[in-house]
Amino acid sequence: QVQLVESGGRLVQAGESLRLSCAASGRTVSPYVMGWVRQAPGKEREFVAGIYWISGNTRYSDSVRGRFTITKDNAKKTLYLQMDSMKSDDTAIYYCAAAPFGTVMQGTPLDYRYWGQGTQVTVSS
């Protein structure tokens, strides 16, 4: 079992930047894939970005590519999401998620088995 704890969500103005963090703990084996998924009010969960823990290869949704950057700190087992040029459409609960060894990232929420509790990000225009 992997425990994930997000932090960093808050209210920002459109055009501003924000960084989310996710601390992973629980299993001795590092998660194979980690990512961020968001859910806006009244909408389904949407894949945002993912990263292979060992190789560092990344994947982004079209809606955030070029504005958001996913990174990791292997030693701290911490995942980050740097969000720049934020828009009101980015308003959502952001979830940190992890997938076990062997997962091939498809770029959907279904890639992931373990989830954090979520952190609220609100972008005011």
VMD Tcl script that builds the backbone (N, CA, C; Angstrom):
set m [mol new atoms 375]
animate dup $m
set s [atomselect $m all]
$s set {name element resname resid chain x y z} {
  {N N GLN 1 A 0.846 -1.200 0.000}
  {CA C GLN 1 A 0.000 0.000 0.000}
  {C C GLN 1 A 0.883 1.252 0.000}
  {N N VAL 2 A 0.481 2.236 -0.767}
  {CA C VAL 2 A 1.200 3.509 -0.855}
  {C C VAL 2 A 0.308 4.605 -0.287}
  {N N GLN 3 A 0.849 5.396 0.615}
  {CA C GLN 3 A 0.117 6.552 1.135}
  {C C GLN 3 A 0.631 7.814 0.440}
  {N N LEU 4 A -0.302 8.654 0.026}
  {CA C LEU 4 A 0.024 9.878 -0.697}
  {C C LEU 4 A -0.634 11.056 -0.004}
  {N N VAL 5 A 0.148 12.096 0.260}
  {CA C VAL 5 A -0.374 13.278 0.923}
  {C C VAL 5 A -0.016 14.511 0.110}
  {N N GLU 6 A -1.033 15.174 -0.424}
  {CA C GLU 6 A -0.828 16.382 -1.221}
  {C C GLU 6 A -0.802 17.622 -0.328}
  {N N SER 7 A -0.159 18.660 -0.824}
  {CA C SER 7 A -0.185 19.958 -0.166}
  {C C SER 7 A 0.073 21.041 -1.206}
  {N N GLY 8 A -0.269 22.279 -0.829}
  {CA C GLY 8 A 0.037 23.413 -1.687}
  {C C GLY 8 A -1.140 24.062 -2.367}
  {N N GLY 9 A -2.299 23.441 -2.340}
  {CA C GLY 9 A -3.447 24.034 -3.003}
  {C C GLY 9 A -3.943 25.282 -2.283}
  {N N ARG 10 A -4.374 26.277 -3.054}
  {CA C ARG 10 A -4.896 27.518 -2.491}
  {C C ARG 10 A -5.538 28.346 -3.581}
  {N N LEU 11 A -6.005 29.510 -3.216}
  {CA C LEU 11 A -6.596 30.458 -4.164}
  {C C LEU 11 A -5.497 31.307 -4.796}
  {N N VAL 12 A -5.515 31.378 -6.130}
  {CA C VAL 12 A -4.572 32.229 -6.860}
  {C C VAL 12 A -5.343 33.032 -7.904}
  {N N GLN 13 A -4.689 34.058 -8.428}
  {CA C GLN 13 A -5.262 34.860 -9.494}
  {C C GLN 13 A -4.851 34.275 -10.847}
  {N N ALA 14 A -5.669 34.500 -11.849}
  {CA C ALA 14 A -5.323 34.056 -13.197}
  {C C ALA 14 A -3.987 34.652 -13.605}
  {N N GLY 15 A -3.150 33.827 -14.227}
  {CA C GLY 15 A -1.830 34.265 -14.647}
  {C C GLY 15 A -0.732 33.973 -13.638}
  {N N GLU 16 A -1.115 33.686 -12.412}
  {CA C GLU 16 A -0.127 33.401 -11.382}
  {C C GLU 16 A 0.347 31.945 -11.445}
  {N N SER 17 A 1.318 31.631 -10.585}
  {CA C SER 17 A 1.898 30.285 -10.517}
  {C C SER 17 A 1.634 29.671 -9.155}
  {N N LEU 18 A 1.691 28.342 -9.128}
  {CA C LEU 18 A 1.473 27.603 -7.896}
  {C C LEU 18 A 2.196 26.274 -8.022}
  {N N ARG 19 A 2.759 25.781 -6.913}
  {CA C ARG 19 A 3.401 24.474 -6.924}
  {C C ARG 19 A 2.721 23.548 -5.906}
  {N N LEU 20 A 2.307 22.397 -6.374}
  {CA C LEU 20 A 1.757 21.368 -5.509}
  {C C LEU 20 A 2.826 20.340 -5.181}
  {N N SER 21 A 2.714 19.752 -3.994}
  {CA C SER 21 A 3.630 18.696 -3.575}
  {C C SER 21 A 2.832 17.473 -3.165}
  {N N CYS 22 A 3.480 16.310 -3.296}
  {CA C CYS 22 A 2.856 15.051 -2.877}
  {C C CYS 22 A 3.938 14.175 -2.274}
  {N N ALA 23 A 3.784 13.855 -1.001}
  {CA C ALA 23 A 4.734 12.992 -0.304}
  {C C ALA 23 A 4.217 11.561 -0.319}
  {N N ALA 24 A 5.064 10.646 -0.776}
  {CA C ALA 24 A 4.692 9.233 -0.853}
  {C C ALA 24 A 5.375 8.457 0.266}
  {N N SER 25 A 4.631 7.523 0.860}
  {CA C SER 25 A 5.200 6.685 1.917}
  {C C SER 25 A 4.441 5.366 1.950}
  {N N GLY 26 A 4.952 4.430 2.740}
  {CA C GLY 26 A 4.215 3.200 2.980}
  {C C GLY 26 A 4.915 1.954 2.484}
  {N N ARG 27 A 5.184 1.874 1.183}
  {CA C ARG 27 A 5.822 0.687 0.642}
  {C C ARG 27 A 7.314 0.913 0.496}
  {N N THR 28 A 8.104 -0.132 0.592}
  {CA C THR 28 A 9.538 -0.004 0.410}
  {C C THR 28 A 9.899 0.101 -1.060}
  {N N VAL 29 A 9.027 -0.401 -1.918}
  {CA C VAL 29 A 9.289 -0.319 -3.353}
  {C C VAL 29 A 8.697 0.984 -3.870}
  {N N SER 30 A 9.474 1.762 -4.576}
  {CA C SER 30 A 8.988 3.038 -5.089}
  {C C SER 30 A 7.894 2.811 -6.127}
  {N N PRO 31 A 6.898 3.667 -6.148}
  {CA C PRO 31 A 5.865 3.550 -7.182}
  {C C PRO 31 A 6.479 3.681 -8.561}
  {N N TYR 32 A 5.945 2.973 -9.512}
  {CA C TYR 32 A 6.510 2.945 -10.851}
  {C C TYR 32 A 6.140 4.174 -11.666}
  {N N VAL 33 A 4.901 4.582 -11.521}
  {CA C VAL 33 A 4.398 5.768 -12.191}
  {C C VAL 33 A 3.669 6.620 -11.168}
  {N N MET 34 A 3.906 7.911 -11.198}
  {CA C MET 34 A 3.134 8.827 -10.369}
  {C C MET 34 A 2.579 9.937 -11.243}
  {N N GLY 35 A 1.500 10.521 -10.774}
  {CA C GLY 35 A 0.893 11.559 -11.593}
  {C C GLY 35 A -0.069 12.433 -10.831}
  {N N TRP 36 A -0.626 13.374 -11.566}
  {CA C TRP 36 A -1.626 14.285 -11.040}
  {C C TRP 36 A -2.894 14.172 -11.886}
  {N N VAL 37 A -3.994 14.078 -11.177}
  {CA C VAL 37 A -5.311 14.007 -11.794}
  {C C VAL 37 A -6.166 15.065 -11.121}
  {N N ARG 38 A -7.018 15.744 -11.861}
  {CA C ARG 38 A -7.856 16.778 -11.262}
  {C C ARG 38 A -9.324 16.529 -11.556}
  {N N GLN 39 A -10.151 17.099 -10.689}
  {CA C GLN 39 A -11.596 16.990 -10.869}
  {C C GLN 39 A -12.244 18.328 -10.578}
  {N N ALA 40 A -12.824 18.908 -11.603}
  {CA C ALA 40 A -13.545 20.167 -11.455}
  {C C ALA 40 A -14.979 19.883 -11.043}
  {N N PRO 41 A -15.645 20.861 -10.457}
  {CA C PRO 41 A -17.036 20.662 -10.024}
  {C C PRO 41 A -17.924 20.205 -11.170}
  {N N GLY 42 A -18.651 19.122 -10.942}
  {CA C GLY 42 A -19.570 18.622 -11.947}
  {C C GLY 42 A -18.943 17.902 -13.115}
  {N N LYS 43 A -17.636 17.662 -13.054}
  {CA C LYS 43 A -16.948 17.005 -14.164}
  {C C LYS 43 A -16.265 15.729 -13.694}
  {N N GLU 44 A -15.882 14.877 -14.644}
  {CA C GLU 44 A -15.165 13.660 -14.316}
  {C C GLU 44 A -13.694 13.972 -14.044}
  {N N ARG 45 A -13.047 13.026 -13.407}
  {CA C ARG 45 A -11.615 13.178 -13.164}
  {C C ARG 45 A -10.868 13.235 -14.496}
  {N N GLU 46 A -9.854 14.106 -14.547}
  {CA C GLU 46 A -9.099 14.365 -15.770}
  {C C GLU 46 A -7.614 14.188 -15.499}
  {N N PHE 47 A -6.948 13.392 -16.331}
  {CA C PHE 47 A -5.499 13.260 -16.231}
  {C C PHE 47 A -4.844 14.601 -16.519}
  {N N VAL 48 A -3.830 14.949 -15.708}
  {CA C VAL 48 A -3.098 16.202 -15.895}
  {C C VAL 48 A -1.672 15.930 -16.365}
  {N N ALA 49 A -0.929 15.162 -15.579}
  {CA C ALA 49 A 0.470 14.883 -15.908}
  {C C ALA 49 A 0.910 13.626 -15.176}
  {N N GLY 50 A 1.870 12.915 -15.781}
  {CA C GLY 50 A 2.400 11.721 -15.150}
  {C C GLY 50 A 3.895 11.595 -15.407}
  {N N ILE 51 A 4.560 10.817 -14.554}
  {CA C ILE 51 A 6.005 10.652 -14.672}
  {C C ILE 51 A 6.401 9.244 -14.263}
  {N N TYR 52 A 7.292 8.622 -15.039}
  {CA C TYR 52 A 7.853 7.343 -14.655}
  {C C TYR 52 A 8.916 7.608 -13.591}
  {N N TRP 53 A 8.797 6.926 -12.464}
  {CA C TRP 53 A 9.645 7.246 -11.318}
  {C C TRP 53 A 11.116 6.977 -11.582}
  {N N ILE 54 A 11.427 5.933 -12.354}
  {CA C ILE 54 A 12.821 5.560 -12.578}
  {C C ILE 54 A 13.429 6.367 -13.728}
  {N N SER 55 A 12.754 6.399 -14.867}
  {CA C SER 55 A 13.320 7.053 -16.052}
  {C C SER 55 A 13.124 8.562 -16.047}
  {N N GLY 56 A 12.068 9.015 -15.387}
  {CA C GLY 56 A 11.761 10.441 -15.410}
  {C C GLY 56 A 10.982 10.888 -16.633}
  {N N ASN 57 A 10.644 9.952 -17.512}
  {CA C ASN 57 A 9.845 10.319 -18.685}
  {C C ASN 57 A 8.482 10.821 -18.238}
  {N N THR 58 A 7.982 11.821 -18.962}
  {CA C THR 58 A 6.745 12.473 -18.555}
  {C C THR 58 A 5.693 12.449 -19.653}
  {N N ARG 59 A 4.477 12.710 -19.224}
  {CA C ARG 59 A 3.366 12.831 -20.157}
  {C C ARG 59 A 2.434 13.906 -19.622}
  {N N TYR 60 A 1.860 14.713 -20.531}
  {CA C TYR 60 A 0.963 15.800 -20.136}
  {C C TYR 60 A -0.318 15.754 -20.946}
  {N N SER 61 A -1.378 16.271 -20.341}
  {CA C SER 61 A -2.599 16.451 -21.116}
  {C C SER 61 A -2.433 17.670 -22.012}
  {N N ASP 62 A -3.201 17.715 -23.078}
  {CA C ASP 62 A -3.107 18.846 -24.002}
  {C C ASP 62 A -3.459 20.164 -23.314}
  {N N SER 63 A -4.346 20.108 -22.333}
  {CA C SER 63 A -4.819 21.333 -21.693}
  {C C SER 63 A -3.768 22.006 -20.818}
  {N N VAL 64 A -2.737 21.280 -20.416}
  {CA C VAL 64 A -1.727 21.871 -19.526}
  {C C VAL 64 A -0.322 21.864 -20.115}
  {N N ARG 65 A -0.132 21.178 -21.230}
  {CA C ARG 65 A 1.216 21.076 -21.809}
  {C C ARG 65 A 1.745 22.475 -22.117}
  {N N GLY 66 A 2.978 22.723 -21.676}
  {CA C GLY 66 A 3.594 24.025 -21.871}
  {C C GLY 66 A 3.378 24.987 -20.718}
  {N N ARG 67 A 2.420 24.668 -19.848}
  {CA C ARG 67 A 2.157 25.533 -18.684}
  {C C ARG 67 A 2.492 24.832 -17.363}
  {N N PHE 68 A 2.293 23.524 -17.319}
  {CA C PHE 68 A 2.540 22.763 -16.098}
  {C C PHE 68 A 3.776 21.889 -16.294}
  {N N THR 69 A 4.493 21.666 -15.176}
  {CA C THR 69 A 5.670 20.804 -15.208}
  {C C THR 69 A 5.628 19.849 -14.026}
  {N N ILE 70 A 5.751 18.562 -14.313}
  {CA C ILE 70 A 5.779 17.556 -13.259}
  {C C ILE 70 A 7.226 17.150 -13.023}
  {N N THR 71 A 7.612 17.122 -11.745}
  {CA C THR 71 A 8.963 16.712 -11.369}
  {C C THR 71 A 8.896 15.835 -10.130}
  {N N LYS 72 A 10.029 15.264 -9.765}
  {CA C LYS 72 A 10.085 14.373 -8.607}
  {C C LYS 72 A 11.407 14.519 -7.896}
  {N N ASP 73 A 11.403 14.171 -6.629}
  {CA C ASP 73 A 12.621 14.101 -5.832}
  {C C ASP 73 A 12.688 12.678 -5.303}
  {N N ASN 74 A 13.571 11.882 -5.909}
  {CA C ASN 74 A 13.623 10.467 -5.548}
  {C C ASN 74 A 13.963 10.263 -4.080}
  {N N ALA 75 A 14.917 11.019 -3.581}
  {CA C ALA 75 A 15.372 10.843 -2.202}
  {C C ALA 75 A 14.264 11.149 -1.205}
  {N N LYS 76 A 13.470 12.158 -1.515}
  {CA C LYS 76 A 12.387 12.561 -0.606}
  {C C LYS 76 A 11.087 11.833 -0.925}
  {N N LYS 77 A 11.073 11.047 -2.016}
  {CA C LYS 77 A 9.843 10.394 -2.476}
  {C C LYS 77 A 8.710 11.410 -2.562}
  {N N THR 78 A 9.008 12.508 -3.186}
  {CA C THR 78 A 8.040 13.593 -3.299}
  {C C THR 78 A 7.853 13.959 -4.760}
  {N N LEU 79 A 6.595 14.156 -5.113}
  {CA C LEU 79 A 6.202 14.536 -6.464}
  {C C LEU 79 A 5.763 15.987 -6.441}
  {N N TYR 80 A 6.041 16.708 -7.510}
  {CA C TYR 80 A 5.665 18.107 -7.594}
  {C C TYR 80 A 4.900 18.391 -8.883}
  {N N LEU 81 A 4.083 19.430 -8.828}
  {CA C LEU 81 A 3.439 19.933 -10.039}
  {C C LEU 81 A 3.566 21.445 -10.014}
  {N N GLN 82 A 4.403 21.969 -10.888}
  {CA C GLN 82 A 4.573 23.409 -11.039}
  {C C GLN 82 A 3.559 23.896 -12.062}
  {N N MET 83 A 2.693 24.792 -11.642}
  {CA C MET 83 A 1.625 25.283 -12.511}
  {C C MET 83 A 1.855 26.776 -12.777}
  {N N ASP 84 A 2.083 27.129 -14.013}
  {CA C ASP 84 A 2.313 28.507 -14.427}
  {C C ASP 84 A 1.192 28.979 -15.355}
  {N N SER 85 A 1.098 30.286 -15.491}
  {CA C SER 85 A 0.080 30.878 -16.372}
  {C C SER 85 A -1.287 30.255 -16.136}
  {N N MET 86 A -1.677 30.223 -14.889}
  {CA C MET 86 A -2.894 29.522 -14.530}
  {C C MET 86 A -4.142 30.238 -15.047}
  {N N LYS 87 A -5.148 29.406 -15.342}
  {CA C LYS 87 A -6.402 29.903 -15.881}
  {C C LYS 87 A -7.545 29.480 -14.965}
  {N N SER 88 A -8.692 30.114 -15.124}
  {CA C SER 88 A -9.853 29.750 -14.299}
  {C C SER 88 A -10.262 28.295 -14.556}
  {N N ASP 89 A -10.015 27.795 -15.765}
  {CA C ASP 89 A -10.334 26.397 -16.085}
  {C C ASP 89 A -9.480 25.407 -15.299}
  {N N ASP 90 A -8.413 25.869 -14.678}
  {CA C ASP 90 A -7.571 24.987 -13.869}
  {C C ASP 90 A -8.151 24.764 -12.476}
  {N N THR 91 A -9.218 25.464 -12.142}
  {CA C THR 91 A -9.859 25.290 -10.844}
  {C C THR 91 A -10.382 23.871 -10.690}
  {N N ALA 92 A -9.911 23.178 -9.650}
  {CA C ALA 92 A -10.292 21.780 -9.439}
  {C C ALA 92 A -9.674 21.276 -8.145}
  {N N ILE 93 A -10.096 20.099 -7.747}
  {CA C ILE 93 A -9.378 19.361 -6.716}
  {C C ILE 93 A -8.286 18.565 -7.441}
  {N N TYR 94 A -7.065 18.701 -6.992}
  {CA C TYR 94 A -5.939 18.012 -7.611}
  {C C TYR 94 A -5.546 16.832 -6.745}
  {N N TYR 95 A -5.513 15.659 -7.366}
  {CA C TYR 95 A -5.158 14.430 -6.682}
  {C C TYR 95 A -3.800 13.934 -7.144}
  {N N CYS 96 A -3.015 13.512 -6.195}
  {CA C CYS 96 A -1.780 12.799 -6.479}
  {C C CYS 96 A -2.128 11.315 -6.583}
  {N N ALA 97 A -1.506 10.620 -7.518}
  {CA C ALA 97 A -1.843 9.222 -7.727}
  {C C ALA 97 A -0.590 8.427 -8.076}
  {N N ALA 98 A -0.637 7.135 -7.786}
  {CA C ALA 98 A 0.513 6.267 -8.046}
  {C C ALA 98 A 0.052 4.945 -8.644}
  {N N ALA 99 A 0.930 4.381 -9.440}
  {CA C ALA 99 A 0.635 3.113 -10.097}
  {C C ALA 99 A 1.779 2.141 -9.869}
  {N N PRO 100 A 1.490 0.839 -9.797}
  {CA C PRO 100 A 2.520 -0.133 -9.480}
  {C C PRO 100 A 3.418 -0.478 -10.661}
  {N N PHE 101 A 4.435 -1.281 -10.367}
  {CA C PHE 101 A 5.394 -1.711 -11.368}
  {C C PHE 101 A 4.699 -2.376 -12.539}
  {N N GLY 102 A 5.150 -2.019 -13.744}
  {CA C GLY 102 A 4.596 -2.618 -14.938}
  {C C GLY 102 A 3.568 -1.764 -15.637}
  {N N THR 103 A 3.118 -0.713 -14.969}
  {CA C THR 103 A 2.120 0.160 -15.586}
  {C C THR 103 A 2.724 0.895 -16.775}
  {N N VAL 104 A 1.983 0.914 -17.860}
  {CA C VAL 104 A 2.346 1.723 -19.017}
  {C C VAL 104 A 1.388 2.899 -19.044}
  {N N MET 105 A 1.932 4.081 -18.957}
  {CA C MET 105 A 1.124 5.284 -18.838}
  {C C MET 105 A 0.307 5.504 -20.108}
  {N N GLN 106 A -1.006 5.525 -19.951}
  {CA C GLN 106 A -1.906 5.789 -21.061}
  {C C GLN 106 A -2.418 7.218 -21.055}
  {N N GLY 107 A -2.181 7.904 -19.925}
  {CA C GLY 107 A -2.651 9.277 -19.837}
  {C C GLY 107 A -4.105 9.384 -19.443}
  {N N THR 108 A -4.575 8.471 -18.603}
  {CA C THR 108 A -5.928 8.534 -18.068}
  {C C THR 108 A -5.888 8.260 -16.569}
  {N N PRO 109 A -6.932 8.673 -15.844}
  {CA C PRO 109 A -6.988 8.357 -14.413}
  {C C PRO 109 A -6.977 6.856 -14.136}
  {N N LEU 110 A -7.366 6.040 -15.116}
  {CA C LEU 110 A -7.412 4.598 -14.919}
  {C C LEU 110 A -6.025 3.975 -14.789}
  {N N ASP 111 A -4.983 4.741 -15.098}
  {CA C ASP 111 A -3.613 4.238 -14.941}
  {C C ASP 111 A -3.286 3.951 -13.484}
  {N N TYR 112 A -3.972 4.636 -12.561}
  {CA C TYR 112 A -3.510 4.709 -11.178}
  {C C TYR 112 A -4.321 3.847 -10.227}
  {N N ARG 113 A -3.600 3.300 -9.219}
  {CA C ARG 113 A -4.242 2.454 -8.217}
  {C C ARG 113 A -4.348 3.148 -6.868}
  {N N TYR 114 A -3.384 3.984 -6.540}
  {CA C TYR 114 A -3.353 4.614 -5.215}
  {C C TYR 114 A -3.595 6.115 -5.367}
  {N N TRP 115 A -4.345 6.662 -4.414}
  {CA C TRP 115 A -4.767 8.061 -4.507}
  {C C TRP 115 A -4.564 8.796 -3.199}
  {N N GLY 116 A -4.223 10.091 -3.296}
  {CA C GLY 116 A -4.221 10.959 -2.137}
  {C C GLY 116 A -5.610 11.496 -1.873}
  {N N GLN 117 A -5.713 12.340 -0.865}
  {CA C GLN 117 A -7.024 12.864 -0.478}
  {C C GLN 117 A -7.432 14.081 -1.304}
  {N N GLY 118 A -6.485 14.668 -2.018}
  {CA C GLY 118 A -6.768 15.811 -2.871}
  {C C GLY 118 A -6.497 17.138 -2.199}
  {N N THR 119 A -6.187 18.134 -3.019}
  {CA C THR 119 A -5.966 19.487 -2.534}
  {C C THR 119 A -6.667 20.461 -3.483}
  {N N GLN 120 A -7.368 21.429 -2.913}
  {CA C GLN 120 A -8.184 22.338 -3.711}
  {C C GLN 120 A -7.340 23.454 -4.300}
  {N N VAL 121 A -7.476 23.648 -5.590}
  {CA C VAL 121 A -6.845 24.772 -6.294}
  {C C VAL 121 A -7.960 25.596 -6.922}
  {N N THR 122 A -7.976 26.877 -6.595}
  {CA C THR 122 A -8.981 27.774 -7.143}
  {C C THR 122 A -8.282 28.931 -7.838}
  {N N VAL 123 A -8.638 29.156 -9.095}
  {CA C VAL 123 A -8.045 30.235 -9.872}
  {C C VAL 123 A -9.124 31.273 -10.124}
  {N N SER 124 A -8.885 32.456 -9.605}
  {CA C SER 124 A -9.842 33.546 -9.742}
  {C C SER 124 A -9.480 34.423 -10.923}
  {N N SER 125 A -10.476 34.746 -11.732}
  {CA C SER 125 A -10.231 35.618 -12.871}
  {C C SER 125 A -10.611 37.052 -12.552}
}
mol reanalyze $m
mol bondsrecalc $m
mol representation Tube
mol addrep $m
